[in-house]
Amino acid sequence: MRLALGIEYDGTGFSGWQRLSHGRSVQAEVEAALSFVAAHPVQVTCAGRTDAGVHARCQVVHFDSDAVRDARAWTLGANSRLPRDAAVLWARPVAADFHARFGARARCYRYTLLNRPVRAALAARFVTWERVPLDEAAMQAAAQALVGEHDFSAFRTVHCQARSPMRNVIAIAIARCGDEVTIDIEANAFLHHMVRNIVGSLLPVGRGERPPEWPGELLRGRDRSRAGPTAPASGLTFLAPRYPAGWSLPPEVTL
């Protein structure tokens, strides 16, 4: 049987999603918990790997098991073995050809900025502090130049291993609620550090240091060295991947 799981985690204490020979990873914790429930070794495939310090509201994975367990047993059993900073939200049996990574039609990220003179205490693990007042309307206008299918070389890390820099950004929405400014980006897929590099290039626009046309110029120039710095990992959350409705997955991961 093939199963899909939705998983949330606080990425602060992890070295990223991917299993490593050193350091704590979400993948290793999830596989250890599922292996206990299944009573055999389990390997999972995720919708999108996240970097060290990046969080997830609903990461999706799939795995195969001959163990006879219902969805509740997989969920509660795994959570009984997972650390406090990771939890299985749901489990669903899926068809044998479901693939968490290749089946996803889109992925959604949110970057959260705490925009006030005083740093965060309660939310410090999940936001990036920006003390300079931001013009979120200017940032929203600037970001629209990045919507569509483009070469995003200006916003990929030099360590990115993707074969092509082409990505299709479906939507970017920037909004303010009190002291928080959120940047929501949906795309078919993302390059390494792409969201954090986009945020790092929108912040100078929000501060009034660069004109709204600047991110579009960077995009066309394809030169990472001219773009803004990589924004910190703490403010970034992988909201969810999106799958066609035919897989009968929960609404938060369905197109």
Number of C-alpha atoms within 10 A of each C-alpha: 12 16 21 24 24 24 22 21 23 20 26 16 17 22 19 21 26 19 15 13 7 7 10 17 20 28 21 15 19 24 19 19 22 24 16 15 22 20 12 12 13 17 16 18 17 23 22 21 17 24 18 19 21 25 31 22 19 23 26 28 22 23 22 17 17 10 11 9 13 11 15 12 14 21 22 17 18 23 19 14 17 19 14 10 14 19 22 22 16 18 23 20 19 19 12 12 8 18 21 23 18 11 15 22 15 22 23 22 22 23 25 23 24 23 21 16 12 10 15 16 7 8 13 13 18 23 24 23 21 20 14 13 13 20 16 21 15 19 26 19 15 20 26 17 18 22 17 13 13 16 18 25 22 25 32 25 17 12 8 14 11 11 7 11 18 15 18 18 22 17 15 20 16 19 15 17 7 9 13 17 21 20 25 20 23 23 21 16 20 24 19 19 20 19 24 22 21 26 25 18 26 25 23 19 25 21 18 15 9 14 15 22 15 18 27 15 16 22 20 16 15 18 15 18 12 13 21 20 16 18 19 17 23 23 24 29 26 23 22 26 28 24 25 14 12 8 14 13 21 13 10 14 22 18 14
